[in-house]
Amino acid sequence: MPTRRSVIAALLGGSVGAATLTDARGYLDRFAPLSGDAWGAATAATRERVATPYGEATVRYDDAGVPTVEGEDELSLYFAVGYVHAADRLFEMDLIRRRMRGTLSAAVGERTVESDRFHTQMDFASAAEASWRAVADTPTGDAMRAYAAGVEAQRTSEPLPLEFRLLDYEPDAWTPVDSMLVEKQISWGLTGSFRSLRRSVAADALSESAAATLYPERMDHDVPILRDGASESGGADAESAADVSGESDLASLSTWLADFESEPGVGSNSWLVSGEHTASGRPLLANDPHLNLMAPPVWYQIRQRRPGMDVRGVAFPGVPFVVIGENDAGAWGFTNAGADVLDTYTYETREGEYRYGDEWRAFETEERTIEVAGGDDRTVTVRKSVHGPVLEREGRRVGVAWTGLQASRTAVAVHELDRSEGREQALAALSKFDTPTQNAVYADRDGNTAYWVTGLVPVRESSAGGDDGSNETSDGSGEESVRGDRVFDGSAREGEWPGYEPYGQPDFDTGWIPFDEKPGVRDPDYLATANQRIVDDADYPYYLAEDYSEPFRGIRLWNRLDGIVDRGDVTPTDLRDLQRDVHDGRLEHYLPVLEDARSGLSDDARDDLDTVLDWDGEAERNARAPLLFVHFLDAYEGRFVADALGGLDGRRDASAYAPNQWVLATLGDEWFEPDRASAAADAFETARDRIESEGWETYGDYNRTAIDHPFDQSFLNYSRYPTDGSAATLFNFRVEAGAGSSWRQICPQDGTTSRCILPGGNDGNVYSDDYDNQLRRWANGEYKPMDRSMRGDPAVRFVGGDDE
């Protein structure tokens, strides 16, 4: 008879035999609604009165399951927030910290060993401890302690969520360091890119010129976030540097790391319109961050109130503060800036040591054990250099520097942002937002607006300066700065980051682009961000990024916003319509490729091709053309990988080396066998064959909300709803990647109600009415008020003394 843990581990791994499935069904039946013997415990209501060591607080829920938490002071508020987060999302919180600590396998078994190996070697836990040390003695540290105490009060007094029962383990105590791990997880998911390592592998396998074509430094478009050089920043020039000869054949390491880095194309939308162009005379702000779509969602919607503060929006479960939203003074949002904040280094090594300049240093080395439920434990060597962790695969190793491996003040920044009373206080808070790098937009009730890039961005040295400080530049680094889009020779001390301190506290004033010199502007007329290039390179003196998102959303956003503003008297309804825009700009970009396909198609296929060529580009669920188009794009990329990446034979997944879709459309005959036209025709036929085999008729048959619980069992998964949009539309949904608009908000600054929607529900309990109660409205592009009024008595009261 298998244990619950072994059954679920097998289910997660997709390797369950018939006999074991019978046992699994028996376990799952125990949790069947109304009839299973675990039903009562899994759906037990939270107590109405809870003892607290802090001041009094109350919790009221609206009809969407969104709590308003009110405390008589900060600590009573955040204790109650911790309790509420744990009541609704404790398993999600535990899963995040287990992933980042490298202890998933102790709960689920063999399936997650490689994930644990990577996260253990990166040692995110020590980085989280560094962040906690940096804020522990601040008011933010006090708030986080109160929050952790609230989580613990719930964890130790209420029935555990059914996932813990399925896996047959109890979660450890929650600590402020765990909240810092949640921050590290979000930062890694947005900025943890090994693109330069992949580029190096491609250059070795193909050629340097091929790599330059596939991964260009700059995509040719004229829609940066700051048009016409509209920035208040300045600084020192950055130089390019020639490639260095490091350790060759890093392909196996690069392929392994691809499983753990940030998803390609992770992005978001935001925009501002000043009061000069709105019907109310006050600014409008919109934001929809594009992240993984999960059950339950990555965000937790909440309203937090205490004397002097009323903040509404979304927080990450495990973190006490509202990250995106509004307070009584103003509103704010974030999109990913795409800044390059990770570098890799090769070394000359000998037994246990690496050369660093003129000296040999011993690797800092520690053996750690990965516990594996139902399997053999693993021993993992955690090795570190001056740059940070050293990752190894098949005898090849690289050192990794990442801004998130050091102490971060982001928790302080978000805490202060929640309490800000206007633009200048908000910008002061954002100056401490160290990780991840973001495009921040802000608007307030007084009519002020701002855009600014946040986060630590390193100014890299071309090589180490002398100890006497000679050749020192204006940033004090000792050498001219260089781009970070290559693998550096760590032994030659190439690409050093002055001020960087892995697993410690950095010098925040040395070696980073100063906040006032980051791209930013106060009171822009109007402004649009969609993860495209931030500024024209010639207009900005620092190296920011090696890669930005494809500009399809940026082009559409600027075009639509220009038209809306030109009409004048912009309203929140105009911005909701813009957020629901489903035009896929890839169609115009790929028209030459599609036309190339015609000569190689059958008559029936040409009819379908005409359907696509006559299409208006609107990715709507009831149409057939977008169904053909998105599967053509997938097949065309597959054909490119097969034809052009032969030099990467033997790599587990050569598609990881494919260029983005903006670049792919520009590649000519030399990249295909025998030419581009035949590849395009073959891809179109392949797309038609897949559509026919799946039985899809319209886009909505395929483009459905496949948002699943980590256990991927039908009774835990969200419902499937057809929806509009694609990876390249403002109304963003990527069905294959399981990502899209993870939260939508429209925030007018004229005193009227802001609108929002979440792709799922607040409650992580599958048996709750609030488990997925916003999903259908999200799929249909609908909204709800951000601050619905509460009725009736509080659902929970937090009082001093013993429980009653």
Secondary structure, DSSP 4 states (H G I P E B T S, - for coil): ---HHHHHHHHHHT---HHHHHHHHHHHHTT-TTTSTTHHHHTPPPPSEEE-SS--EEEEE-TTS-EEEEESSHHHHHHHHHHHHHHHHHHHHHHHHHHHHT-THHHH-GGGHHHHHHHHHHTHHHHHHHHHHHHTTSHHHHHHHHHHHHHHHHHTTSPPPHHHHHHT--PPPP-HHHHHHHHHHHHHHHH---HHHHHHHHHHHT-HHHHHHHS-SS---S--SSGGG--------EE--------S--HHHHHHHTTTSPPTT-EEEEEEE-GGGBSSSS-EEEEEEEEE--SS-S-EEEEEEETTEEEEEEE-TT--S--EEEESSEEEEEEE-----EEEEE--EETTEEEETTEEEEPEEEEEEE--TTS--EEEEEEEETTEEEEEETTEEEEEEEGGGS---HHHHHHHHHH--SHHHHHHHHTT--SS-EEEEEEETTS-EEEEEES--B-EESSPPPTT-TT--TTSSSS-EE---S-EETTTTTTB-TT--TTS---TTSSB--GGGSSEEES-SEEEESSS-SS-GGG--S---S----THHHHHHHHHHHHHHHH--B-HHHHHHHHT--B-THHHHHHHHHHHHGGGS-HHHHHHHHHHHT--SB--TT-SHHHHHHHHHHHHHHHHHHHH-GGGTT-S-GGGGPPPHHHHTT--GGGSSS-HHHHHHHHHHHHHHHHHHHT--SHHHHSB-----TT--TTTSPPP-B---BTTSSSBEETTTTEEES-EEEEESSSSPPEEE-SS-S---TTSTTSSTTHHHHHTT--EETTPPP-SS-SEEEESSS--
